[in-house]
Amino acid sequence: MLNSTLRRAVAAACVLGAAAVVPPAQAADWSPNKPIEMVIMAGQGGGADRLARLFQSIIQKNDLADMPVLPVNKGGGSGAEALRYMKDNAGDAHKVMATLNSYYTTPLRTDIGVDIANFTPLARMAVDTFVLWVNADSGITTLDEYVAAVKEAGGAWKMGGTGTGQEDSLVTAMLEKEFGLTFTYVPFKGGGTVAKNLVGGHIDSTVNNPSEQLAFFKAGEVTPIATFTEERLEPLPDVPTMRELGHDLTYGMQRSFVGAPGMPADAQAYYIDLFQRLSDTEEWQNYAAEQALETDFLAGDALQEYFLKERAVHAELLEATEGG
C-alpha cells in the first residue's frame, strides 16, 4: 500500500538520522586549490536553488572554505543534466552537487546511465516539507472545500509543480489516489516559478515547500490548506497536518550534498567537515527554523545508507503512483 510505503520512508529517515556521522579525520590532508563548483540539480528560484545559494553565502561570510564556491544550475531533464555532469567528471574533487529527491527518481524513471550508489556521500543538511496551497482569492480555507472544488472542476483543476515524476508530481498523485481526484498537472522548471504562477492565477493549487510560498502567505496572497508532515510546522501553527484531518499522507525532501564518483577520501573528509561547520552556524539554524526545515545532519556511510534506502522507497512510490 502507498501509505505503508510512506511510513517506511519516515521510519528509515528517523533511524538513520540517529546514525553516527563519519568524523572528518582527514580534513586537514586536502584543501581546494581552485574554486569549488556547487552544481544545483534544479532550476533557479526554487527551494533547492535558494538553499544552495544560501549555503554559498554562509560559507563565504564565515570563511568556511579555502576557495570561492560558485553555484551553477543544471536542472535540465529533472536533474538528469546535473547527474550526468557529475558522472562525467568522476574523480573531480572541486565539484559538489546539491540534491533533492529527484536524485532518486530521475535515474529510476530515465535511462541516463547513472547509479547514485557510485556518487560520494557528503552531507544531508535538512529534510524539507510540503504544504498544499491555493490562491487566497479562491476563498478555499479547508481540505473539504478544496476536495469539493477539485471534483467540481472535472479534471480541469490545474496543479502546478516542478517537473514530472519528481517530488511535486508524486505528492499530487498521492492526493489523486487518496481523494479520487483528477488534476491537470502543469510542470515548471523550478519551485519559485510554480509559486509565482499560483499567485498570478495561472494554476489553481501547488504543493510547494514553505520556503517557496511563505513570503506570498505573509502578503496574504496564498492560503495553506494542510501540511504533509508528522507534526504542525512552527511557521504555520494554525495549519493542520493531513494526518490530523484523517489522511495518512506524509512526504519529505532531503537537502543534501554529494561529490562526483571517485572523489578522493581526503577531499570527502574536507567537505564533510565544511558542511558540518556550516550546519552549526547560527545563521543556518535560524533560517531552517523560520522556513520549516527539519535539520538532521547526516554524513558519509550513514548518508549513503539513507540514500539507498530512500531510492528503494521511491521506486515503490513511482510504481504505486504511475502504475509502473
C-alpha positions as CSV (number, residue, x, y, z in Angstrom):
1,M,0.0,0.0,0.0
2,L,1.1,3.5,-0.7
3,N,0.7,4.8,2.8
4,S,2.7,1.9,4.4
5,T,5.5,2.8,1.9
6,L,5.4,6.3,3.2
7,R,5.5,5.2,6.8
8,R,8.6,3.1,6.0
9,A,10.2,6.1,4.4
10,V,9.7,8.2,7.5
11,A,10.9,5.4,9.8
12,A,14.0,4.9,7.7
13,A,14.8,8.6,7.9
14,C,14.3,8.7,11.7
15,V,16.5,5.6,12.3
16,L,19.3,6.9,10.0
17,G,19.1,10.4,11.5
18,A,20.5,8.9,14.7
19,A,23.3,7.1,12.9
20,A,26.9,8.1,13.6
21,V,28.4,10.8,11.4
22,V,31.8,10.0,9.8
23,P,34.4,12.2,11.6
24,P,36.4,14.4,9.3
25,A,39.7,12.9,10.4
26,Q,41.4,13.6,7.1
27,A,40.0,17.1,6.6
28,A,43.5,18.7,7.0
29,D,45.1,16.4,4.4
30,W,43.4,18.1,1.4
31,S,42.1,21.6,0.5
32,P,40.9,23.0,-2.8
33,N,43.4,24.8,-5.0
34,K,40.7,26.4,-7.3
35,P,37.1,27.5,-7.0
36,I,34.6,24.9,-5.9
37,E,31.7,24.3,-8.3
38,M,28.3,23.8,-6.5
39,V,26.1,22.1,-9.0
40,I,22.4,22.5,-8.4
41,M,20.2,19.8,-9.9
42,A,17.2,22.2,-10.3
43,G,16.3,25.5,-11.9
44,Q,16.6,28.9,-10.4
45,G,14.2,30.3,-7.8
46,G,13.0,27.0,-6.3
47,G,13.8,25.5,-2.9
48,A,17.0,23.7,-4.0
49,D,18.3,26.8,-5.7
50,R,17.5,29.1,-2.8
51,L,19.2,26.8,-0.3
52,A,22.3,26.2,-2.3
53,R,22.8,29.9,-2.7
54,L,22.2,30.5,1.0
55,F,24.8,27.8,1.8
56,Q,27.2,29.5,-0.6
57,S,26.7,32.9,1.1
58,I,27.1,31.4,4.6
59,I,30.3,29.7,3.5
60,Q,31.7,32.9,2.1
61,K,30.6,35.1,5.0
62,N,32.1,32.8,7.6
63,D,35.3,31.9,5.6
64,L,34.4,28.2,5.9
65,A,36.1,27.2,2.6
66,D,39.6,27.9,1.3
67,M,38.4,28.9,-2.1
68,P,35.3,30.6,-3.5
69,V,32.1,28.4,-4.0
70,L,30.4,29.0,-7.4
71,P,26.7,27.9,-7.7
72,V,25.7,26.5,-11.1
73,N,22.2,25.4,-12.1
74,K,21.9,22.2,-14.2
75,G,18.2,21.3,-13.8
76,G,17.6,20.0,-17.3
77,G,15.7,16.7,-17.6
78,S,14.5,16.9,-13.9
79,G,18.1,16.9,-12.8
80,A,19.4,14.4,-15.4
81,E,21.8,17.1,-16.7
82,A,23.4,17.5,-13.3
83,L,23.6,13.8,-12.6
84,R,25.3,13.1,-16.0
85,Y,27.6,16.1,-15.5
86,M,28.8,14.8,-12.1
87,K,29.3,11.3,-13.5
88,D,31.2,12.6,-16.5
89,N,33.5,14.5,-14.0
90,A,34.3,11.4,-11.9
91,G,37.2,11.9,-9.6
92,D,36.9,15.7,-9.7
93,A,37.4,17.0,-6.1
94,H,36.3,20.5,-6.9
95,K,32.7,19.7,-7.8
96,V,29.9,19.1,-5.3
97,M,26.2,18.7,-6.1
98,A,23.1,20.0,-4.1
99,T,20.5,17.2,-4.3
100,L,16.8,16.8,-3.7
101,N,14.5,13.7,-4.2
102,S,15.0,13.8,-8.0
103,Y,18.4,12.4,-7.1
104,Y,16.5,9.1,-6.7
105,T,13.5,9.5,-9.1
106,T,15.3,10.7,-12.2
107,P,17.6,7.7,-12.6
108,L,14.7,5.4,-11.8
109,R,12.4,7.0,-14.5
110,T,15.0,7.7,-17.2
111,D,17.9,5.6,-18.5
112,I,20.7,8.1,-18.2
113,G,23.4,5.6,-17.2
114,V,23.7,6.9,-13.7
115,D,23.8,4.8,-10.5
116,I,23.7,7.0,-7.4
117,A,25.5,4.3,-5.4
118,N,28.6,5.4,-7.2
119,F,28.5,9.0,-6.0
120,T,30.4,10.2,-3.0
121,P,28.1,11.0,0.0
122,L,29.0,14.2,1.8
123,A,26.2,15.7,4.0
124,R,22.5,15.9,4.5
125,M,21.7,19.3,5.8
126,A,17.9,19.1,6.2
127,V,14.7,17.5,5.2
128,D,12.2,19.9,3.6
129,T,8.5,19.8,4.0
130,F,5.4,20.1,1.8
131,V,2.2,22.1,2.1
132,L,-1.0,22.2,0.0
133,W,-1.5,25.8,-1.1
134,V,-4.3,27.7,-3.0
135,N,-4.6,31.3,-4.2
136,A,-6.2,33.3,-1.5
137,D,-8.7,34.7,-3.9
138,S,-10.2,31.2,-4.3
139,G,-11.9,31.5,-1.0
140,I,-10.9,27.9,-0.1
141,T,-9.8,27.5,3.5
142,T,-10.4,23.9,4.4
143,L,-9.4,20.5,2.9
144,D,-13.1,19.5,2.4
145,E,-13.7,22.7,0.4
146,Y,-10.6,22.0,-1.6
147,V,-11.6,18.4,-2.5
148,A,-15.1,19.6,-3.4
149,A,-13.7,22.3,-5.7
150,V,-11.3,19.9,-7.5
151,K,-14.1,17.4,-8.1
152,E,-16.4,20.1,-9.4
153,A,-13.7,21.2,-11.9
154,G,-14.0,17.7,-13.5
155,G,-10.3,17.3,-14.3
156,A,-9.7,20.9,-15.3
157,W,-8.1,21.8,-12.0
158,K,-4.5,22.9,-12.6
159,M,-2.0,21.6,-10.1
160,G,1.4,23.2,-10.6
161,G,4.7,21.5,-9.7
162,T,8.3,21.1,-10.6
163,G,9.0,18.6,-13.4
164,T,7.2,15.3,-14.0
165,G,8.0,12.2,-11.9
166,Q,9.6,14.4,-9.3
167,E,8.5,15.3,-5.7
168,D,5.6,17.6,-6.5
169,S,4.1,15.2,-9.0
170,L,4.4,12.3,-6.5
171,V,2.6,14.3,-3.9
172,T,-0.1,15.2,-6.4
173,A,-0.5,11.6,-7.3
174,M,-0.9,10.8,-3.6
175,L,-3.8,13.3,-3.4
176,E,-5.4,11.8,-6.5
177,K,-5.4,8.3,-5.0
178,E,-6.4,9.4,-1.5
179,F,-9.4,11.5,-2.6
180,G,-10.3,10.1,-6.0
181,L,-9.3,13.4,-7.7
182,T,-8.2,14.2,-11.2
183,F,-5.8,17.1,-11.8
184,T,-4.3,18.7,-14.9
185,Y,-0.7,18.7,-13.8
186,V,1.3,21.6,-15.1
187,P,5.1,21.2,-14.8
188,F,7.5,24.1,-14.3
189,K,11.3,24.2,-14.1
190,G,11.5,25.4,-10.5
191,G,9.5,25.9,-7.4
192,G,9.9,29.6,-7.5
193,T,8.1,29.7,-10.8
194,V,5.4,27.4,-9.5
195,A,4.8,29.8,-6.6
196,K,4.6,32.8,-8.8
197,N,2.1,31.1,-11.1
198,L,-0.2,30.3,-8.2
199,V,-0.2,34.0,-7.1
200,G,-0.8,35.0,-10.7
201,G,-3.8,32.8,-11.1
202,H,-2.3,30.7,-13.9
203,I,-2.7,27.5,-11.8
204,D,-5.2,26.5,-9.1
205,S,-3.0,24.9,-6.4
206,T,0.5,23.7,-5.6
207,V,2.3,21.6,-3.0
208,N,5.2,24.0,-2.7
209,N,7.8,23.8,0.1
210,P,7.2,26.5,2.7
211,S,10.3,28.5,1.8
212,E,8.9,29.0,-1.7
213,Q,5.5,30.3,-0.5
214,L,5.9,31.9,2.9
215,A,6.6,35.4,1.5
216,F,3.4,35.2,-0.5
217,F,1.5,33.8,2.5
218,K,2.6,36.7,4.7
219,A,1.5,39.1,2.0
220,G,-2.0,37.5,2.1
221,E,-1.8,36.1,-1.5
222,V,-1.9,32.4,-0.8
223,T,-3.7,30.1,1.7
224,P,-2.2,26.9,3.2
225,I,-4.7,24.1,3.4
226,A,-2.7,21.3,5.1
227,T,0.8,20.0,5.6
228,F,2.3,16.6,4.6
229,T,4.3,16.4,7.9
230,E,4.2,14.4,11.1
231,E,3.5,17.5,13.2
232,R,2.4,21.1,12.6
233,L,5.0,23.4,11.3
234,E,6.3,26.2,13.5
235,P,5.9,29.0,10.9
236,L,2.3,27.7,10.2
237,P,0.9,26.8,13.6
238,D,-2.7,27.1,12.6
239,V,-2.4,24.8,9.6
240,P,-3.4,21.1,10.3
241,T,-1.4,18.1,9.1
242,M,-3.1,15.7,6.7
243,R,-2.9,13.1,9.5
244,E,-4.9,15.4,11.8
245,L,-7.5,15.5,9.1
246,G,-7.7,11.8,8.9
247,H,-5.4,11.1,5.9
248,D,-2.1,9.3,6.4
249,L,-0.2,11.3,3.9
250,T,3.4,12.4,4.7
251,Y,6.3,13.2,2.5
252,G,9.6,15.0,2.9
253,M,12.5,16.0,0.7
254,Q,16.2,15.7,1.6
255,R,18.5,18.6,1.1
256,S,21.9,17.1,0.7
257,F,25.3,17.3,-1.0
258,V,27.2,14.6,-2.8
259,G,30.6,14.6,-4.7
260,A,31.4,13.0,-8.0
261,P,32.1,9.3,-8.2
262,G,35.6,8.5,-7.2
263,M,36.2,11.7,-5.2
264,P,39.4,11.2,-3.1
265,A,38.7,10.2,0.5
266,D,40.6,13.2,1.9
267,A,38.5,15.6,-0.2
268,Q,35.4,13.9,1.0
269,A,36.5,14.4,4.6
270,Y,37.2,18.1,3.8
271,Y,33.7,18.6,2.6
272,I,32.1,16.7,5.4
273,D,33.9,19.0,7.8
274,L,32.9,22.1,5.8
275,F,29.2,21.2,5.8
276,Q,29.3,20.2,9.5
277,R,30.6,23.6,10.4
278,L,28.0,25.2,8.1
279,S,25.3,23.2,9.8
280,D,26.4,24.5,13.2
281,T,26.2,28.2,12.2
282,E,23.5,30.3,13.9
283,E,22.5,31.8,10.6
284,W,21.7,28.3,9.1
285,Q,19.9,27.1,12.2
286,N,17.7,30.3,12.4
287,Y,16.9,30.1,8.7
288,A,15.9,26.5,8.9
289,A,13.6,27.2,11.8
290,E,11.9,30.1,10.0
291,Q,11.4,28.1,6.8
292,A,10.1,24.9,8.4
293,L,13.2,22.8,7.5
294,E,13.9,19.8,9.7
295,T,17.7,19.9,10.4
296,D,19.2,16.5,10.9
297,F,22.8,16.3,9.8
298,L,24.0,13.1,8.4
299,A,27.2,12.3,6.5
300,G,29.5,9.6,5.0
301,D,28.5,6.0,5.1
302,A,25.3,6.6,7.1
303,L,24.2,9.1,4.5
304,Q,24.9,6.6,1.7
305,E,22.8,4.0,3.5
306,Y,20.0,6.6,3.8
307,F,20.2,7.4,0.1
308,L,20.0,3.7,-1.0
309,K,17.0,3.0,1.3
310,E,15.2,6.1,0.1
311,R,15.9,5.1,-3.5
312,A,14.1,1.8,-2.8
313,V,11.2,3.6,-1.2
314,H,10.9,5.9,-4.2
315,A,10.9,3.0,-6.6
316,E,7.9,1.7,-4.8
317,L,6.3,5.1,-4.8
318,L,6.8,5.5,-8.5
319,E,5.3,2.1,-9.2
320,A,2.3,2.9,-7.0
321,T,1.6,6.3,-8.3
322,E,2.4,5.8,-12.0
323,G,1.3,2.2,-12.3
324,G,4.7,1.1,-13.5
